[in-house]
Amino acid sequence: MLNLVWLKSFTTLVQYRRFQAAAQALGIAQPTLSLHIQSSKNS
């Protein structure tokens, strides 16, 4: 099942087009954002 946090991470990444910028916008670390994206692909 798709997690809403992962969905928010993905849409923010699409908006900002850079992992670091998206992570800053979300208030999380870049490795955490990477894990969210990876987890969403595997679900």
DSSP file (Angstrom, degrees, kcal/mol; ACC not computed):
  #  RESIDUE AA STRUCTURE BP1 BP2  ACC     N-H-->O    O-->H-N    N-H-->O    O-->H-N    TCO  KAPPA ALPHA  PHI   PSI    X-CA   Y-CA   Z-CA
    1    1 A M              0   0    0      0, 0.0     2,-0.4     0, 0.0    42,-0.0   0.000 360.0 360.0 360.0 141.6    0.0    0.0    0.0
    2    2 A L        -     0   0    0      1,-0.0     2,-0.3     2,-0.0    38,-0.1  -0.571 360.0-136.6 -77.7 128.6    1.3    3.5   -0.8
    3    3 A N     >  -     0   0    0     -2,-0.4     4,-2.0     1,-0.1     5,-0.1  -0.664   7.6-137.4 -83.6 135.8    2.2    5.6    2.1
    4    4 A L  H  > S+     0   0    0     -2,-0.3     4,-2.4     1,-0.2     5,-0.2   0.816 104.7  56.4 -66.1 -29.9    1.0    9.2    2.0
    5    5 A V  H  > S+     0   0    0      2,-0.2     4,-2.3     1,-0.2    -1,-0.2   0.913 107.4  48.5 -65.8 -42.0    4.4   10.4    3.3
    6    6 A W  H  > S+     0   0    0      2,-0.2     4,-2.5     1,-0.2    -2,-0.2   0.900 110.8  51.2 -63.9 -40.3    6.1    8.7    0.4
    7    7 A L  H  X S+     0   0    0     -4,-2.0     4,-2.6     2,-0.2     5,-0.2   0.915 110.1  48.6 -63.3 -43.4    3.6   10.3   -2.0
    8    8 A K  H  X S+     0   0    0     -4,-2.4     4,-2.2     1,-0.2    -1,-0.2   0.900 111.2  51.4 -62.3 -40.8    4.3   13.7   -0.6
    9    9 A S  H  X S+     0   0    0     -4,-2.3     4,-2.2     2,-0.2    -2,-0.2   0.921 111.4  47.4 -61.6 -44.4    8.1   13.1   -0.9
   10   10 A F  H  X S+     0   0    0     -4,-2.5     4,-2.3     2,-0.2    -2,-0.2   0.932 112.4  47.4 -64.5 -47.1    7.7   12.0   -4.5
   11   11 A T  H  X S+     0   0    0     -4,-2.6     4,-1.9     1,-0.2    -1,-0.2   0.865 112.4  50.2 -66.0 -34.4    5.5   15.0   -5.5
   12   12 A T  H  X S+     0   0    0     -4,-2.2     4,-2.6    -5,-0.2     5,-0.3   0.895 109.1  51.9 -68.6 -39.3    7.9   17.4   -3.8
   13   13 A L  H  X S+     0   0    0     -4,-2.2     4,-2.7     1,-0.2    -2,-0.2   0.912 109.6  49.4 -62.3 -42.5   10.8   15.8   -5.6
   14   14 A V  H  < S+     0   0    0     -4,-2.3    -1,-0.2     1,-0.2    -2,-0.2   0.906 112.6  48.8 -61.6 -41.1    9.0   16.3   -8.9
   15   15 A Q  H  < S+     0   0    0     -4,-1.9    -2,-0.2     1,-0.2    -1,-0.2   0.924 121.9  31.6 -65.7 -46.0    8.3   19.9   -8.0
   16   16 A Y  H  < S-     0   0    0     -4,-2.6    -2,-0.2    -5,-0.1    -1,-0.2   0.707  88.4-150.3 -89.5 -21.4   11.9   20.8   -7.0
   17   17 A R     <  +     0   0    0     -4,-2.7     2,-0.4    -5,-0.3    -3,-0.1   0.482  69.3  82.5  65.9   4.4   13.7   18.4   -9.4
   18   18 A R  S  > S-     0   0    0     -5,-0.2     4,-2.5     1,-0.1     5,-0.2  -0.999  73.6-139.2-139.3 136.1   16.6   18.0   -7.0
   19   19 A F  H  > S+     0   0    0     -2,-0.4     4,-2.7     1,-0.2     5,-0.2   0.917 103.6  49.2 -59.8 -45.3   16.9   15.7   -4.0
   20   20 A Q  H  > S+     0   0    0      1,-0.2     4,-2.2     2,-0.2    -1,-0.2   0.918 113.0  46.1 -63.8 -43.8   18.6   18.2   -1.8
   21   21 A A  H  > S+     0   0    0      2,-0.2     4,-2.2     1,-0.2    -1,-0.2   0.906 114.5  48.1 -65.5 -41.6   16.1   21.0   -2.5
   22   22 A A  H  X S+     0   0    0     -4,-2.5     4,-2.0     2,-0.2    -2,-0.2   0.910 110.5  51.4 -65.5 -41.9   13.1   18.7   -2.0
   23   23 A A  H  X>S+     0   0    0     -4,-2.7     5,-2.4    -5,-0.2     4,-1.2   0.916 110.1  49.4 -61.7 -43.3   14.5   17.4    1.2
   24   24 A Q  H  <5S+     0   0    0     -4,-2.2     3,-0.4     1,-0.2    -1,-0.2   0.913 109.6  51.6 -61.6 -42.4   15.0   20.9    2.5
   25   25 A A  H  <5S+     0   0    0     -4,-2.2    -1,-0.2     1,-0.2    -2,-0.2   0.853 113.5  44.6 -63.3 -34.5   11.4   21.8    1.5
   26   26 A L  H  <5S-     0   0    0     -4,-2.0    -1,-0.2     2,-0.2    -2,-0.2   0.628 111.2-121.3 -84.0 -14.3   10.1   18.7    3.4
   27   27 A G  T  <5S+     0   0    0     -4,-1.2     2,-0.3    -3,-0.4    -3,-0.2   0.800  74.7 111.5  76.9  29.5   12.4   19.4    6.4
   28   28 A I  S   <S-     0   0    0     -5,-2.4    -1,-0.3    -6,-0.2    -2,-0.2  -0.820  73.2 -92.6-127.6 168.5   14.1   16.0    6.2
   29   29 A A     >  -     0   0    0     -2,-0.3     4,-1.9     1,-0.1     3,-0.4  -0.484  34.8-116.8 -79.0 152.5   17.6   14.8    5.3
   30   30 A Q  H  > S+     0   0    0      1,-0.2     4,-2.4     2,-0.2     5,-0.2   0.885 114.6  54.7 -59.3 -41.7   18.4   13.9    1.7
   31   31 A P  H  > S+     0   0    0      0, 0.0     4,-2.0     0, 0.0    -1,-0.2   0.869 106.9  52.5 -61.4 -33.0   19.1   10.2    2.6
   32   32 A T  H  > S+     0   0    0     -3,-0.4     4,-2.2     2,-0.2    -2,-0.2   0.911 108.4  49.7 -66.2 -42.1   15.7   10.0    4.2
   33   33 A L  H  X S+     0   0    0     -4,-1.9     4,-2.4     1,-0.2     5,-0.2   0.920 108.9  52.8 -61.6 -43.3   14.1   11.3    1.0
   34   34 A S  H  X S+     0   0    0     -4,-2.4     4,-2.5     1,-0.2    -1,-0.2   0.898 108.7  50.1 -58.6 -41.4   16.0    8.8   -1.0
   35   35 A L  H  X S+     0   0    0     -4,-2.0     4,-2.9     2,-0.2    -1,-0.2   0.888 108.4  52.8 -65.3 -38.9   14.7    6.0    1.2
   36   36 A H  H  X S+     0   0    0     -4,-2.2     4,-2.2     2,-0.2    -2,-0.2   0.931 111.8  45.5 -60.9 -45.2   11.1    7.3    0.8
   37   37 A I  H  X S+     0   0    0     -4,-2.4     4,-1.7     2,-0.2    -2,-0.2   0.923 114.4  48.0 -65.5 -44.0   11.4    7.2   -3.0
   38   38 A Q  H  X S+     0   0    0     -4,-2.5     4,-1.4     1,-0.2    -2,-0.2   0.911 111.9  50.0 -62.6 -42.9   13.0    3.8   -2.9
   39   39 A S  H  X S+     0   0    0     -4,-2.9     4,-0.7     1,-0.2    -1,-0.2   0.881 108.2  52.7 -64.5 -38.5   10.3    2.4   -0.6
   40   40 A S  H  < S+     0   0    0     -4,-2.2     3,-0.5     1,-0.2    -1,-0.2   0.851 107.9  51.6 -67.5 -32.4    7.6    3.8   -2.8
   41   41 A K  H  < S+     0   0    0     -4,-1.7    -1,-0.2     1,-0.2    -2,-0.2   0.821 110.9  48.8 -70.7 -29.9    9.0    2.0   -5.8
   42   42 A N  H  <        0   0    0     -4,-1.4    -1,-0.2     1,-0.2    -2,-0.2   0.512 360.0 360.0 -89.1  -5.8    9.2   -1.3   -3.9
   43   43 A S     <        0   0    0     -4,-0.7    -1,-0.2    -3,-0.5    -2,-0.1   0.478 360.0 360.0 -93.4 360.0    5.6   -1.2   -2.6
